[in-house]
Amino acid sequence: MGPLSGVKIVEFTGIGPAPMASMMLADMGATIIRIDRTGPADLGVPMAEQFDFTKRSRAVIGLDLKKPESIQLALRLIDGADALIEGFRPGVMERLGLGPDVCLKRNPKLAFGRVTGWGQEGPLALAAGHDLNYIALTGALHAIGRKGQKPTPPLNLVGDYGGGALYLVTGLLAAIISARATGVGQVVDAAMVDGALSLMTPIYAMKAGGRLSAPRGENQLDSGSYFYETYECSDGQFISIASIEAKFHAELLQRLEIDPATMPAQRDQAKWPDVKARLTALFKTRTRDGWCHVLEGTDVCFAPVLSMDEAHAHPHNIARAAFIDVGGMRQPAPAPRFGTTKLDHPKAPGAVDPRETLKAWGLSSGELAALPL
């Protein structure tokens, strides 16, 4: 059932953070109905439904929101919801007649979740953008990359999913808890640029404290140091080393049979390139599996760099059932895990009967029969 069993959410279809946030909430037991467009839409990269994993575990209905009767049905669903999720540009919901003023007047306890790139106001609020643009404005993108190279896009994990979806989920849960305590709902403005900047808080702290003072690619955590780095092995595969603390660094040297007397001080930044060259040569003397035999499971802070095709087969991921089968598709399991409330197994996109979900909102059999389901 999940800890969010009984929570009802209306989701307006979107890309990136909105469906990811909805997937997480559905995985935790919330009942969600997604309102899809009925006509063609240019939403990100087109993908067949069975491969769109973030759309799992919720019902879908198609509504033409240009029609008054569709707006009325949407409002009726919102009337019975704890929360709403939308990822349109600012002003779109208002033009549809589904803005916060309308919805909160009808449902004063509603948590009205809005996720955008730039936020609901500001000079860039109405401009188009994507993850890469949002993190570029925060300092995050500038800090990611190797020495002498241009900034490296970190997939779309930092803006869309870290700064967008996770902050939307956090904000909605806080707003739902507040509404249950006070009877007053509110708008949650989850801007990816805000969330990504919030994620950068400890990195800005490092900069303020002088721990992030060198150019990109020359600091401890950005590939500058030899003890927080990836290394190629003799078979062309890679391993990761993160021996930051002195005791872990000491174990790294011991496991690699390196005499500490032949090493400079760990924090001697000027000597990092020399040590990195030494370790680069050393790690190329064995295969990735060979280094796993020596280092995995120790306090070196080590892991092999696995491809997405390999990750599901690692013993640790197998032991934790980190991957599951949903509709014949292997995909990551729900997270986080709960000690008391067991999560239901996710359902494949399109596998949830919208009639059953709509009954939870109180629609009659006659009303359901009239809908194009």
N, C-alpha and C positions, 0 to 999 in steps of 0.2 A: 504493500500500500504506500509506503513512504511517509516521511514526516510532514509532507505538504498535502496529505490526503484531505480532501474537503475544500481546498483552495481552488477557486475557479478563475480562469484567466482567458480573456479574449485577445488573440494575436492577429494583427494585420500583417499580411505577408510582406516580406522584405528580404534583404540579403545580409550576409555577414553577421553582425552581432545580434540582431533581433531573433532570427531562428536559433542561433546558438544559445542565447539566454532562455528561450522557450524550451529548447531541448533539455537544458539542465533542470529547469523547474518541473517539466513533465517527468524526467527521470526520478525526481524526488517526490513524485506522487501527485502533483497538481493536475487538475483536469483542465485541459486547454483546448479551445476550438480556434482553428486558424481560418481567417477569412481571406480567401484567395481572389485575385482578379479573375474575371470571366473572359477578358479579351487578351490579346497579345501584350507582352510586357518585356522590356529590355532590362533584365535584372541580373547584372553580373555575368558570369559564365554559365550558359545554359547547361543543364544536367538532367539526365533521366531520373525520375523520382526515386527509383530503387537505390540510386547511388548518392542521393542527397541525405546523408545520414543525420544531419541536424534537424530534419523534419520528422524524426521518428516520434512515436508514442502520443500522437494527438490527432484529433479529427479535423477534417477540412471541409469547408463549404465554399462554393463559388458565388460571389455576389457582385453584381454590377452596381457599384456605389454611385453611379450617376442617376440611378433610379430611386425615387422616393421610397418605394416599398422595401428596397434593399437597405436603405438607411434606417428605416423604422425597425427592421429585423435586427440590424446591428445594434441599435440603441436598446432594444429589448434584451439582447444578450449582455450588453454592458450594464444594464440595470441589475442583473443578477450576478455580476462578477466581483471578485475581490480586486482584480488588477486588469490593466490593459497594457499591451505592448504595441508600439508603432515606431517605425523607423523612417518615416517620410521626411522630406525637407520641411523646415519650419513653415507653418501656415497651411499646409495641405489638409490636415485634419479639420482645421477651422473652416476651410472652404467647402469641405464635404458636409459640414454641419455636425461634425463629431469631435469638436475641440473640447478642451478641458472645461470651459465654462458651461457648455451644454451637458457634458457627461457628469461632472461633479454636482451640478444642480439636480440631476435625476438620481444620482447615486453618490451621496455625500461621503461615503466611506471608501470610494474608489482610489486605488493607487494607479495613477495615470503615468505609465512609463514611456518616456520618449528617448530614443537613442539616435544621435546624429553624429556627424564628424566634428563639426565646429561648434555645436551647441545651438540653443534656441535664439540667442542674440549675439551681437558682435559684428564687426565689419565683414567677416567671412561667412556669416551664418547661412546665407542663401547660395553660396558658391558650391559647385560640385567638387568632389574630392574623393580620395580613397585612403586606406590605411597609411600608405607611404607618405602621403601629404601631411596627415595629422601628426604622425610621429616626427616628421621633419621639423614641425613648429615647436617641439618640446625640448629639443636638444638630444633626444634619444638616438635618432638616426645618425646625427653627426658623431656620436660617440662609438658607433658600432662599425668595426672594420679593422683591417690590418695596416701596419705601418706603411706609409707611402701609397696607400690605395684609397680609392673613393669610398664613401660610406656604403655599407652592405645592407640591402633590404632583408630584415629578419622574418622572411615569409610575411604573412599578415597576422602574426600572433600578438604583437604588441598593441596595435591600434584596435583592430576589429574585435579581437577576442579577449585580450587582457584588459585594455582600456575601455572597451565598449561593453561586451557581453557580461563580463564578470562584475563590472561596476553597476550595470543595469540590474543584474540579479540582486546584488547587495542592497542597492537603493530600493528596489521593489519590496524586498523582504522587510526592510526597515519601515517602509511606509505602510505595509500591511499590519505589522505589529503595532505601529503607532495608531492606525485607524481602529484597530480592535480595542485599544486602550482608551482612545479619546472620542471615537465616533467621527473623526475628521480625516478625510482623505486628502491627497495632495498630488501635485505633479512631481515626477522624478525626471530631471533633466540630465541624462547620462550622455555627455559629450565625449567622444573618443579622445579628443585633444586634452580634455581635463583628466580622463582616466589614465592615459599614457603618461601625462605629466606627474600625476600622483604616484604611479609606479616608479618614477624616477627619483622620488624623495630620498631614498638612501644613497643614490648615486650623486645627487646634488650635495648630500651631506659629506660624502667622500671628497668631493671637489672642495667644499668649504674647509675641510680638515687637512687639505694638502695631500690626500691619498690618490687624487686623480688630477695630477698637475702636468703630466707630459702630454704630447700630442697623441692623437688617435693611434691605437696599436702599440703604444709604448708603456702602458700602465699595467697594473697587476692583473686586472680581470678582462682586459680587452685584447689578449694575445701578446702583450708585451713581455710578460714574465715566462720563464721556462717551467715554472711549477703550476701554472694554470693554462694548459695548452693541449692541443691535439697533436699526435705524432703518427707518422706513417710507419707501417711495419713492412717486413720483407715481402709480404704477399700483396701489397698495395692497399690493404685495409688500414683502418685507423683506430687509435685508442685515445682516451681522454685521461689527463692527469690533473688533479686539483688539490695538490698537497700544500695548502696555504699555511696552516698552523705549523709551528716549529716541530711539534711531536710527529705530525704526519709527514713533514719534510724529512725528518730524521729516518722515519721508517722507509720512505722512498729510497733514500740513499742506501740503507741497509739491504733492502730487497734487490736493489740493482747492483749490489756489491761495489759501491763507490766509497772510497775512503773520504770521510768528511774533511780530512786535512788537505785534500786536493781540491776542495771547493771554496769559492769565495763566500762571504757572508750572504745569507739568503736574500737580504734586503738591499744588497749592493746592486742598484739598478744598472749601473754602468757595465756590470759583468754579465747581465742577463743574456745578451746575444751570444757570448762565448759559451755559456753553459748550455744554452738552447742548441747550439751547433753540436756540442758533445752528446747531448741526449738524442738529438735527431739521428746521429750516426749509430748510437747504441740501439735505439728502438728498431732500426732497420735490420738488426741481426736476427730477429725472430719474427714469426708470423703473429698475427693478432691472437689466434688461439694460444700460441706459445706464451705470450705475455699475459693472457687471461689465467693460464696455469700458475704463473708466478705471482700475479698481483690482485686478481679478482677476489673479493671477500676480505681483503686486508684493510688496515687503516691508512693505506696510501692515499685513499680517495681516488678510486680508479673505476672506469667502466669502458667496455669496448664501444666503439661508435657503430651502432647498428643501423642498417637501412630500414625503411618501413616494411620491406619484404621480409626482413629478418627478425624484427622486434617481437613478433608474436611467439616465436619459438624459444626465446630466452627462458631458462628455468625459473628465474624470479618472476617474470611476467606470467608464466604458466601457473606457478604456485599461487599467485594472487588473482588468477582468472582476470587478468587485466584486459584481455580481449574477449569478446563474446560474438556469437553468431546471431544476427538479426535478419530474418527474411533471407537467409542464405548468404548474407554478406558479413565478413569478418570486420569488426570495428571496435574502437575503444569502449570499454565498459563505463557505466555511470560512475561519477566521482563527485563528492567524497563518499566515503562509506560510513554507515551508521551502526552503532553497537546494538541498538534495540530494535529500530524500525527497519525491517527488511524491505529492500526495494524490489518492485516487480521487474520482471524481465522486460526490457523495452520492446515495443512493437514496431514493425517496419513502417516506413512512410506509406500512407494510404490504407493501412490495415485496421485502423480504428473506425468503427461504424459511427458516422456522424449522428445517426438517429439516437443512439444510446446517449451520446454526449448531450444532444439537444434536449433530451428528456430530463437531464439533470438541471437544465435551466427552466423546466416547467412547461415546455411546449407540448401541446396536446397532440394526439394521434392525427386528428384532422389537420392541424397546422403543419405537421411533419409531412403529411401526404401531399400538401400543396406546394412543398418546396422541391426545387430541382436537384434532388440528392441522388 
